[in-house]
């Protein structure tokens, strides 16, 4: 009997420790920094910083368009990378648009002790919009990849005229379950439940609130959803759910054949750039 209880206690402690370590590494992941800068791509740029409503200092770049314009695109990077990482995939937009790229809290050069994988990051994105508005730049679109895409959708700002979402998750609960894919069936449930408990205890956050799917039907701006059908990190079912929950009148869907996470541009560079460029041309007015 005592041996049985000891085994149960050992298993319980193991589940608690493993789930907490997984949670800790999710909110304080190893940060990947990319060296490329706009200057290396022949672009003029300004180092900028601004504060969020909760006092976090966000660092970024403002890249003026090659021809003067009052139209801008805010570009939001993925997890766990930085603004530099998304630059190479989006700088083609500088041909006709001012670009604002920034590091989400905790990542890159920005302040912050942890990431909430999109929830508090909404404040970072909204602060970027405010920075542009202070410069009287109000014709604004937004493009995000992965974490950045999810954040933009959740922010659902009326100041954004058009949204490109590349490889967003539908809700964080789906991603938490995927994190524990090594555990079959219901055996993953204790890990999932504890992860949600840690978010509630440490951040006062219900994971149900971290959900682009909750917001997408309310978005008034045109949305272009992009996702690779071979995405091994955020399965394509996430964007399919987003499309199902969206207002079809203002939402376009491009499922990219054979593309893994972030590989749509690599496989179809011309089509990728043309689709995004034409989408913004049509909708940022």
C-alpha positions, 0 to 999 in steps of 0.5 A: 500500500505504502509502495503504491502511494509512493509511486503515485506521489512520485508521478504527481511530483514529476507531472508538476515539475515537468509541466512547470518547467515547460510553462517557464520555458514557454514564457521565458524562452531562449531568445533568438536574435537575427543580425540583419538590419535595414541598413544592410538591405540599403534602406534608410531607417530610424531607431525608435522606442515607445512605451506601452500602457503598462509601462514596457519600453518597446524598441523598433525601427521606422523605415520610410517608404522609398517614395513619400507616402502617408500609408504605413504597415506595422510588421510583427515578428514571430516567437521566439524571434525579433524584428530583424527576423521578419525584416527579410520577408517584408522589406519589399513593402518599403517600395510603397509603404512606411514600415514600422517593425518592433520587438515584442516585450521580452524579445529582441531589444525590448524590455520585459521579463516574460512573454504572454504569447500574444495576450499582453503583446496586444499592448505593444502593437497598440502602442506602435499604432499610437506612435504612428498616429502621433506622426499623423500617419493614420492609413495603417495596415498590419502584417504579422507572422505566427505570434505577431499574426495572432497578436494583431488579430486579438488586438482588433484595432479599428485603426488598422485598415487591412491585416495580413495574418501568416501562420497564426494559431487559433487559440492558445489552448490548442497550442498547449495541448500540442506542446504535450503531444508526446503523451497519448490521449487523456494522459496529457490532460494533467499537464494541460490543466496545470499549465493553465493553472500556472497562467492563472496563478502567476499572471491572472490570465485565463488561457481562454482569453488568448484566442484570435478565434474569439475576435476574428468574427468582430474584425471589420478590416479586410483580412488575408489569412496565409498558412502552409499546409505542411506546417509542423509547428502550428498546424494548418487547422488553426487558420482553417478554424480562423477562416470558418469563424471569420466574416467571409465578406472581408476575409481571404484565405491562402493555404500554401501547398507544401509549405512548413512554418514560415516557408511560404515565401521561400517556396512561392516568393513572387506570389507571396509578395504579389498577394500581400502587396496587392492586398494592401494596395486594395485596402489601405486607403 
